[in-house]
Amino acid sequence: MDAVERVLYRDSRHRGVVHVLTGTCLGAVAGLVVRSTALASYVGVGGRALGEAANAVGEALARGDLQRARELLPALVGRDARTLDEAEIARAVVESVAENTVDAVVAPVMWGALCGPAGVLAYRAINTLDAMVGHHGARFERYGWASARLDDVVNFVPARAAALLVALVRPLATADVVRGVFAQAPAHPSPNSGVGEVAFAAALGLRLGGRNEYDGRAEVRPPLGYGRAARGADIARSTRLARDVATTLALVVMVAGVVFREPRRIS
């Protein structure tokens, strides 16, 4: 898709539409070639890698190695990590775990259940294109518009399903999860990221959101959750929550597969 961008790029939304359609079709065709939903999911679901990257930052903070934690943080978030303290690093990681539990786990599994291997890899293509070009900046403000909007569309239901799963695995926090999704998430600039983040914040008893720096550009995110500021130890709690969400989702898919399986025809 870097090569496609070099050929297609103009400061134009129309060119961006062609870009995202090209990538989505490539992902879908790859799924049709693979033919196996299990294999496509192995490629497209990234829960384990997410947990490992997050816990590596948490372990660095536990050792008091703030510099190492800053060096590891760009694997999870795009914000400037050079001056962040422990609380801001922990917040960044928990927010990333929440957002990526939707993007890397819940959404690809749901699209795979709905559309098979083509659904998994088409979704993964859309999500990757959003990360590549779907962000603010002089180069991609118009060209990346279609990638960002399509990513919003395909994650709309999975983000809310993820919040429901969080409430299921942390039932004592259900009231705060529901309250946060309806009262706080709409203030987030993303229609989906705020939903996942506020669900995690409520379940973990944290308060997320705040000022983020991206290459000298500041963005202020609304407060999410009703608890305290994040600490280094909360990173492990967030990855355990993400694991519990993934496990519950897998059980739901397995049960649905049994319930809705077509009966064999006797010839």
C-alpha positions as CSV (number, residue, x, y, z in Angstrom):
1,M,0.0,0.0,0.0
2,D,3.0,2.3,0.3
3,A,3.6,1.6,-3.4
4,V,0.0,2.3,-4.2
5,E,0.1,5.6,-2.3
6,R,3.2,6.7,-4.2
7,V,1.3,6.1,-7.5
8,L,-2.1,7.5,-6.4
9,Y,-1.3,10.3,-4.0
10,R,-2.9,13.7,-4.6
11,D,-4.3,16.0,-2.0
12,S,-7.7,14.7,-2.8
13,R,-10.5,12.8,-1.1
14,H,-11.3,11.0,-4.3
15,R,-7.8,9.6,-4.6
16,G,-8.1,8.5,-1.0
17,V,-11.3,6.6,-1.7
18,V,-9.5,4.7,-4.5
19,H,-6.6,4.0,-2.0
20,V,-8.8,2.5,0.7
21,L,-10.9,0.5,-1.8
22,T,-7.7,-1.0,-3.3
23,G,-6.4,-2.1,0.1
24,T,-9.7,-3.5,1.2
25,C,-10.1,-5.5,-2.0
26,L,-6.5,-6.8,-1.5
27,G,-7.4,-7.9,2.0
28,A,-10.6,-9.6,0.9
29,V,-8.9,-11.4,-2.0
30,A,-6.2,-12.6,0.4
31,G,-8.9,-14.0,2.6
32,L,-10.6,-15.8,-0.3
33,V,-7.2,-17.3,-1.2
34,V,-6.6,-18.4,2.4
35,R,-10.1,-19.9,2.6
36,S,-9.7,-20.8,6.3
37,T,-11.3,-18.4,8.9
38,A,-9.0,-19.9,11.6
39,L,-5.9,-19.2,9.6
40,A,-7.0,-15.7,8.7
41,S,-7.9,-15.0,12.3
42,Y,-4.4,-16.2,13.4
43,V,-3.0,-13.6,11.1
44,G,-5.5,-10.8,11.8
45,V,-6.1,-11.1,15.6
46,G,-3.3,-9.5,17.6
47,G,-4.3,-9.9,21.2
48,R,-1.2,-11.7,22.3
49,A,1.2,-9.2,20.7
50,L,-0.8,-6.4,22.3
51,G,-0.5,-7.9,25.8
52,E,3.2,-8.6,25.4
53,A,3.9,-5.0,24.2
54,A,1.9,-3.5,27.0
55,N,3.3,-5.7,29.8
56,A,6.9,-4.9,28.6
57,V,6.2,-1.2,29.4
58,G,4.6,-2.1,32.7
59,E,7.6,-4.2,33.7
60,A,10.0,-1.4,32.8
61,L,8.0,0.9,35.1
62,A,8.0,-1.7,37.9
63,R,11.8,-1.6,37.7
64,G,11.8,2.1,37.9
65,D,13.3,2.3,34.4
66,L,11.3,5.3,33.1
67,Q,13.6,5.8,30.1
68,R,13.1,2.2,28.9
69,A,9.4,2.6,29.3
70,R,9.5,5.7,27.1
71,E,11.5,3.8,24.5
72,L,8.9,0.9,24.4
73,L,5.9,3.2,24.3
74,P,5.9,4.0,20.6
75,A,5.1,0.3,19.8
76,L,1.7,1.1,21.3
77,V,0.9,4.8,20.8
78,G,1.9,7.6,18.4
79,R,2.1,10.3,21.1
80,D,5.4,11.9,22.0
81,A,6.8,9.9,24.9
82,R,10.0,11.8,25.6
83,T,8.8,13.8,28.6
84,L,6.0,11.5,30.0
85,D,6.1,10.5,33.6
86,E,4.9,7.2,35.0
87,A,1.3,8.2,35.3
88,E,1.1,9.5,31.7
89,I,2.9,6.4,30.4
90,A,0.5,4.2,32.3
91,R,-2.5,6.2,30.9
92,A,-1.2,5.9,27.4
93,V,-0.8,2.1,27.7
94,V,-4.2,1.5,29.2
95,E,-5.8,3.6,26.6
96,S,-4.0,1.7,23.9
97,V,-4.9,-1.7,25.3
98,A,-8.6,-0.6,25.4
99,E,-8.6,0.8,21.9
100,N,-6.7,-2.2,20.5
101,T,-8.8,-4.7,22.2
102,V,-11.5,-3.5,19.8
103,D,-9.3,-3.1,16.8
104,A,-7.1,-6.2,17.2
105,V,-9.4,-8.7,18.9
106,V,-13.1,-8.0,19.0
107,A,-13.6,-6.5,15.5
108,P,-11.6,-9.1,13.5
109,V,-13.3,-11.9,15.3
110,M,-16.7,-10.4,14.7
111,W,-16.0,-9.8,11.0
112,G,-14.6,-13.3,10.7
113,A,-17.8,-14.8,12.2
114,L,-19.9,-12.7,9.8
115,C,-17.9,-12.9,6.6
116,G,-15.3,-15.6,7.0
117,P,-11.7,-15.2,6.1
118,A,-12.4,-12.4,3.6
119,G,-14.0,-10.5,6.4
120,V,-11.1,-10.9,8.8
121,L,-8.4,-9.8,6.3
122,A,-10.5,-7.0,4.7
123,Y,-11.1,-5.6,8.2
124,R,-7.4,-5.9,9.0
125,A,-6.6,-4.0,5.8
126,I,-9.0,-1.2,6.6
127,N,-7.7,-0.9,10.1
128,T,-4.1,-0.8,8.9
129,L,-4.8,1.8,6.2
130,D,-6.4,4.0,8.9
131,A,-3.1,3.7,10.9
132,M,-1.1,4.5,7.8
133,V,-3.0,7.5,6.3
134,G,-6.1,8.1,8.3
135,H,-4.7,10.7,10.7
136,H,-4.6,14.5,10.8
137,G,-1.8,16.3,9.1
138,A,-0.9,18.3,6.0
139,R,-0.3,15.2,3.8
140,F,-3.3,13.0,4.8
141,E,-6.0,15.5,5.9
142,R,-7.9,14.9,2.7
143,Y,-6.2,11.8,1.2
144,G,-6.7,9.8,4.5
145,W,-10.3,10.9,5.0
146,A,-11.9,7.8,3.4
147,S,-9.6,5.4,5.3
148,A,-10.5,7.1,8.6
149,R,-14.2,7.2,7.9
150,L,-14.4,3.5,6.7
151,D,-12.5,2.4,9.9
152,D,-15.1,4.3,11.9
153,V,-17.9,2.4,10.2
154,V,-16.4,-1.1,10.5
155,N,-15.6,-0.6,14.2
156,F,-18.9,1.0,15.2
157,V,-20.6,-2.3,16.3
158,P,-17.4,-4.0,17.6
159,A,-16.6,-1.1,19.9
160,R,-20.0,-1.3,21.6
161,A,-19.8,-5.1,21.7
162,A,-16.4,-4.8,23.4
163,A,-18.0,-2.5,26.0
164,L,-20.7,-5.1,26.6
165,L,-18.1,-7.8,27.0
166,V,-16.2,-5.6,29.5
167,A,-19.4,-5.3,31.5
168,L,-19.9,-9.0,31.3
169,V,-16.5,-9.9,32.7
170,R,-16.5,-7.1,35.3
171,P,-20.1,-7.2,36.4
172,L,-19.6,-5.0,39.5
173,A,-18.6,-2.1,37.2
174,T,-21.6,-2.5,34.8
175,A,-23.3,0.6,35.9
176,D,-20.2,2.8,35.5
177,V,-19.5,1.2,32.1
178,V,-23.0,1.9,30.8
179,R,-22.9,5.4,32.3
180,G,-19.6,6.2,30.7
181,V,-20.5,4.9,27.3
182,F,-23.6,7.1,27.1
183,A,-22.3,10.2,29.1
184,Q,-18.6,10.5,28.4
185,A,-17.7,8.6,25.2
186,P,-19.6,10.9,22.8
187,A,-17.2,13.8,23.8
188,H,-14.2,11.8,22.4
189,P,-13.2,12.8,18.9
190,S,-13.4,9.2,17.7
191,P,-16.9,7.6,17.6
192,N,-15.4,4.3,18.7
193,S,-12.2,4.8,20.6
194,G,-13.9,6.6,23.4
195,V,-16.3,3.7,23.9
196,G,-13.6,1.1,24.5
197,E,-11.5,3.5,26.6
198,V,-14.3,4.5,28.9
199,A,-15.4,0.9,29.3
200,F,-11.9,-0.1,30.4
201,A,-11.6,3.0,32.6
202,A,-14.9,2.2,34.4
203,A,-14.0,-1.5,34.8
204,L,-10.6,-0.7,36.3
205,G,-11.7,2.2,38.5
206,L,-9.5,4.7,36.5
207,R,-9.8,8.1,34.9
208,L,-8.3,8.3,31.4
209,G,-8.1,11.2,28.9
210,G,-6.0,14.3,29.0
211,R,-3.5,16.2,26.9
212,N,-1.6,14.2,24.3
213,E,1.3,15.5,22.2
214,Y,1.8,14.3,18.6
215,D,4.9,15.7,16.8
216,G,4.4,19.1,18.4
217,R,0.7,19.1,18.0
218,A,-1.4,18.9,21.1
219,E,-4.8,17.2,21.4
220,V,-6.9,17.4,24.6
221,R,-9.0,14.3,25.2
222,P,-12.1,14.4,27.4
223,P,-12.1,12.7,30.8
224,L,-13.2,9.1,30.6
225,G,-14.1,7.1,33.7
226,Y,-14.8,8.0,37.3
227,G,-11.8,6.8,39.3
228,R,-8.2,7.7,40.0
229,A,-5.3,8.4,37.6
230,A,-3.5,5.4,36.1
231,R,-0.4,3.9,37.7
232,G,2.2,1.5,36.3
233,A,0.6,-1.5,38.1
234,D,-2.7,-0.8,36.2
235,I,-1.1,-1.9,33.0
236,A,-1.1,-5.6,34.0
237,R,-4.7,-5.1,35.2
238,S,-5.7,-3.8,31.8
239,T,-4.1,-6.7,29.9
240,R,-5.9,-9.2,32.2
241,L,-9.1,-7.4,31.4
242,A,-8.3,-7.6,27.7
243,R,-7.6,-11.3,28.0
244,D,-10.8,-11.9,29.8
245,V,-12.7,-10.1,27.1
246,A,-11.0,-12.1,24.4
247,T,-11.7,-15.4,26.2
248,T,-15.4,-14.5,26.7
249,L,-15.7,-13.5,23.0
250,A,-14.2,-16.8,21.9
251,L,-16.7,-18.7,24.1
252,V,-19.6,-16.7,22.6
253,V,-18.4,-17.4,19.1
254,M,-18.1,-21.1,19.9
255,V,-21.5,-21.3,21.4
256,A,-23.0,-19.4,18.5
257,G,-21.3,-21.8,16.0
258,V,-22.9,-24.8,17.7
259,V,-26.4,-23.2,18.0
260,F,-26.5,-21.9,14.5
261,R,-24.7,-24.7,12.7
262,E,-26.6,-26.0,9.8
263,P,-27.7,-29.7,10.2
264,R,-26.1,-32.2,7.9
265,R,-28.3,-33.4,5.1
266,I,-28.8,-37.1,4.8
267,S,-28.4,-38.1,1.1
